Amino acid sequence: MEDVLDLFEDVAADSLGYARRWKEETGGRVIGVLPMHFPAELAHAAGALPVILQEDEEPITIGHKSVFNFYCGFNRSLIDQALRGKFSGLDAIMFGDHCVQLLGTADVIRANIPGLPILFNQLCSIIDAEWALAETERTFQQLWKELETLIGRKIDEADVRASIRLFNRDRGLMRRLYDLRRNGQIALSARQMQAVVKSSMVMDKAQHCALLERFLTQKRSEPSAVRSVRVFLSGHLCHAPKLDILDLIETCGGRVVDDDLYHGFRFIFADIDEQAPPVRALADWYLSRNRKVPCPTRAVKGADWEQYLLKAVADCRADGLIVLMAKFCEPHMFFYPEIKEAFERRGVPHLLVETEHEGVALEALKTRLETFMEITRRAVAA
């Protein structure tokens, strides 16, 4: 099923190109969605194609005049894309506020593309507050109304339920793929797994589901005589890791068996209740996410990222942890010391790799990865 993987990789590599072609073919609206917590199901129910906006590979040029250089690469790339006219095919953007840098990004896009509707909604960050459920329901009700204003008609509750079912189906198929991969029943590189998830952020959901179902019926494991170091990848909360970094991890002897990347398991782990009233179901989905896969931009008592990671690494039988931290990602930087301390206390090998839009020095990283793999092999053998 290499043809399916090739299609996923093509879409992942050019998400706005796919959206442009979809719009030309269907005449429908395309709505950009910002990570991490906004339900694209509502945009889909409005008849639009929701596309999670991606960092692109272009060097940041004219965007420098409108953004601080200590913004993360994802935000700087979004601003640069906006100023280069890359978002001209979008009919609106659903913006959130999960980091302070995104507030500045939203302002820059508003100022430079005044005709592009920005549907900005602020979700509560204290997940276990007494008022969190009611406040989250109000936020999603407001978003629902804003989308109705955008398309000029009511969004039927039955359409939202249908979108929820379709998105749940797509997430479920990808979770099956993850289960097969963890258990060694399917051979997918980190690059390929990212393409599967990233393409789901862009493609028409029915098309993506159909391709996944074909893929799952035929793709099987490829036994290897070499025992690789089983690696759990963590981090990259908003944008996809560079493919050359993923490739290098495997070239140096690692095999990624699980992750909590946004372009990975973090994106697909939680379904939305198909029986509850849609707004309540969306609110419950949002509030439950941090308890299952903790996010450093949300706060809830008893949900510690480091404890989740220790358990996740053990559950997938990984030999070690590699943390991919986007440069200037303040929420991740704040939590990493606790992760580092917890893994050192438990004696689990781990490595921090700081990433940047402009790339990293691969030769230096190769040396660090080779050293990590050797240390991890010795720890497993001890």
TORGUTI-241035 format. One record per residue (C-alpha): residue in one letter; x, y, z. Coordinates in steps of 0.2 Angstrom, whole numbers, padded with zeros to 4 digits, always signed. Last residue first. Layout:
% TORGUTI-241035
AXYZ...
END
This chain:
% TORGUTI-241035
A+0112-0021+0163A+0107-0025+0145V+0094-0011+0144A+0105+0002+0152R+0119-0003+0139R+0107-0001+0125T+0102+0016+0131I+0119+0022+0133E+0123+0017+0115M+0107+0024+0108F+0111+0041+0117T+0128+0042+0111E+0122+0039+0093L+0109+0052+0095R+0122+0065+0102T+0134+0061+0087K+0120+0063+0075L+0114+0079+0082A+0131+0087+0079E+0131+0081+0061L+0113+0087+0059A+0116+0105+0064V+0098+0110+0067G+0084+0117+0056E+0079+0135+0052H+0062+0132+0060E+0071+0126+0076T+0073+0111+0087E+0080+0108+0104V+0084+0089+0107L+0083+0083+0125L+0088+0065+0128H+0082+0052+0140P+0088+0036+0148V+0076+0029+0162G+0085+0028+0179R+0069+0032+0188R+0076+0047+0197E+0084+0053+0180F+0067+0051+0172A+0058+0061+0185E+0071+0075+0186K+0071+0077+0167I+0052+0078+0166E+0052+0091+0180P+0065+0101+0172Y+0055+0100+0155F+0039+0109+0162F+0044+0127+0160M+0052+0124+0143H+0037+0116+0136P+0026+0131+0141E+0039+0143+0134C+0041+0136+0117F+0056+0147+0112K+0065+0133+0103A+0054+0119+0099M+0057+0104+0111L+0059+0087+0105V+0061+0075+0120I+0068+0058+0116L+0063+0044+0129G+0071+0027+0132D+0069+0009+0131A+0051+0009+0125R+0040-0005+0132C+0024+0003+0126D+0017+0004+0143A+0033+0008+0151V+0036+0024+0141A+0018+0029+0143K+0019+0027+0162L+0035+0037+0163L+0027+0050+0151Y+0011+0052+0161Q+0021+0054+0177E+0031+0068+0169W+0016+0077+0162D+0008+0078+0179A-0011+0078+0180G-0015+0078+0198K-0023+0095+0199V-0027+0102+0182A-0019+0116+0172R-0018+0118+0153T-0004+0125+0142P+0008+0111+0148C-0003+0098+0140P-0007+0081+0149V-0013+0066+0139K-0027+0058+0148R-0032+0071+0161N-0028+0086+0149R-0040+0079+0136S-0055+0077+0148L-0059+0096+0148Y-0059+0097+0129W-0070+0082+0126D-0082+0086+0140A-0084+0103+0131L-0087+0095+0114A-0100+0083+0121R-0109+0097+0130V-0110+0107+0114P-0115+0092+0104P-0129+0085+0116A-0123+0068+0122Q-0124+0052+0111E-0108+0054+0100D-0096+0058+0115I-0081+0065+0107D-0065+0054+0105A-0048+0057+0113F-0032+0050+0107I-0030+0057+0090F-0020+0073+0091R-0009+0069+0105F-0005+0052+0097G+0005+0060+0083H+0007+0077+0075Y+0003+0084+0092L+0017+0073+0098D+0014+0061+0113D+0024+0047+0105D+0025+0028+0102V+0036+0015+0094V+0050+0026+0087R+0064+0014+0082G+0082+0020+0086G+0098+0014+0078C+0106+0030+0072T+0097+0030+0056E+0081+0029+0065I+0084+0045+0075L+0091+0053+0059D+0075+0050+0050L+0065+0058+0063I+0077+0073+0063D+0076+0074+0044L+0058+0074+0044K+0057+0090+0055P+0045+0089+0069A+0027+0094+0065H+0019+0109+0074C+0010+0113+0089L+0015+0103+0105H+0032+0097+0098G+0035+0086+0113S+0038+0068+0116L+0045+0053+0106F+0046+0036+0114V+0060+0026+0107R+0063+0007+0106V+0082+0004+0102S+0083-0007+0087R+0087-0026+0087V+0093-0030+0070A+0086-0045+0061S+0071-0035+0056P+0053-0042+0052E+0042-0032+0040S+0025-0030+0048R+0009-0029+0039K+0000-0017+0028Q-0015-0024+0019T-0032-0022+0028L-0026-0007+0037F-0021+0003+0021R-0038+0001+0014E-0047+0007+0030L-0035+0022+0030L-0039+0027+0013A-0057+0027+0016C-0055+0036+0032H-0044+0050+0024Q-0057+0052+0010A-0072+0054+0022K-0061+0066+0032D-0057+0078+0018M-0039+0080+0020V-0029+0093+0030M-0027+0087+0048S-0028+0069+0043S-0013+0072+0032K-0003+0076+0047V-0008+0060+0056V-0003+0048+0041A+0012+0058+0037Q+0018+0058+0054M+0017+0039+0054Q+0027+0038+0038R+0041+0049+0044A+0042+0039+0061S+0044+0024+0051L+0030+0011+0049A+0031-0007+0051I+0015-0016+0057Q+0012-0030+0069G+0027-0024+0080N+0015-0022+0095R+0017-0003+0096R+0014-0002+0077L-0002-0012+0078D-0008-0001+0092Y-0004+0015+0083L-0013+0009+0067R-0028+0005+0078R-0027+0023+0085M-0027+0030+0067L-0043+0020+0063G-0051+0027+0079R-0046+0045+0075D-0054+0043+0058R-0070+0035+0065N-0071+0049+0079F-0070+0062+0065L-0084+0054+0056R-0095+0052+0071I-0092+0070+0077S-0096+0076+0059A-0113+0067+0059R-0117+0074+0076V-0113+0092+0070D-0124+0089+0055A-0138+0083+0066E-0136+0099+0076D-0140+0109+0061I-0129+0124+0057K-0140+0139+0053R-0136+0150+0038G-0125+0164+0032I-0109+0154+0031L-0099+0166+0042T-0113+0171+0054E-0116+0152+0057L-0098+0150+0060E-0099+0164+0073K-0114+0156+0081W-0105+0139+0083L-0090+0148+0090Q-0100+0157+0103Q-0109+0140+0108F-0091+0133+0109T-0086+0146+0121R-0102+0145+0131E-0099+0127+0134T-0081+0130+0139E-0087+0142+0152A-0100+0130+0159L-0088+0116+0160A-0074+0126+0168W-0084+0135+0182E-0079+0124+0196A-0061+0124+0190D-0053+0107+0185I-0047+0113+0168I-0039+0129+0172S-0034+0135+0155C-0052+0141+0150L-0054+0143+0131Q-0052+0160+0123N-0060+0160+0106F-0054+0170+0091L-0064+0168+0074I-0052+0178+0063P-0062+0183+0047L-0050+0188+0033G-0053+0205+0026P-0041+0214+0037I-0026+0203+0030N-0011+0212+0037A-0018+0219+0053R-0028+0203+0057I-0013+0192+0053V-0002+0202+0065D-0015+0202+0079A-0017+0183+0078T+0002+0180+0078G+0003+0191+0094L-0010+0181+0103L-0002+0165+0096Q+0014+0170+0106V+0005+0171+0122C+0001+0152+0121H-0015+0142+0121D-0025+0157+0114G-0035+0150+0100F-0038+0155+0082M-0051+0148+0070I-0046+0156+0053A-0058+0161+0040D-0061+0159+0021L-0044+0153+0017G-0037+0153-0001S-0027+0169+0002F-0017+0161+0016K-0001+0159+0007G-0001+0178+0003R+0018+0181+0008L+0013+0191+0023A+0002+0176+0029Q+0015+0164+0026D+0028+0174+0036I+0016+0176+0050L+0013+0157+0051S+0031+0154+0050R+0035+0165+0064N+0022+0157+0075F+0029+0139+0071G+0047+0144+0073C+0044+0150+0091Y+0044+0169+0094F+0060+0176+0100N+0064+0184+0084F+0049+0196+0087V+0037+0197+0073S+0031+0210+0060K+0047+0214+0050H+0054+0196+0051G+0039+0190+0041I+0047+0197+0025T+0060+0182+0026I+0057+0166+0035P+0064+0152+0025E+0051+0141+0017E+0048+0124+0024D+0030+0127+0030E+0023+0127+0048Q+0006+0120+0047L-0012+0127+0048I-0025+0114+0053V-0037+0113+0038P-0056+0112+0041L-0065+0109+0024A-0081+0118+0026G-0099+0112+0026A-0103+0120+0042A-0103+0103+0050H-0084+0102+0045A-0081+0119+0054L-0089+0112+0070E-0079+0096+0069A-0063+0106+0068P-0064+0106+0087F-0052+0118+0094H-0039+0112+0106M-0022+0112+0099P-0018+0119+0086L-0025+0133+0075V-0038+0129+0062G-0039+0137+0044I-0056+0136+0036V-0059+0132+0018R-0076+0135+0010G-0083+0125-0003G-0083+0127-0022T-0080+0108-0023E-0066+0106-0036E-0058+0123-0034K-0059+0122-0015W-0052+0104-0014R-0038+0110-0025R-0034+0125-0014A-0035+0114+0002Y-0023+0101-0006G-0011+0115-0010L-0013+0122+0007S-0007+0106+0015D+0008+0103+0004A+0020+0091+0012A+0006+0082+0022V-0004+0080+0006D+0010+0072-0003E+0015+0061+0012F-0003+0054+0013L-0003+0051-0005D+0013+0042-0005L+0007+0032+0010V-0008+0026+0000D+0002+0022-0015E+0014+0012-0004M+0000+0000+0000
END
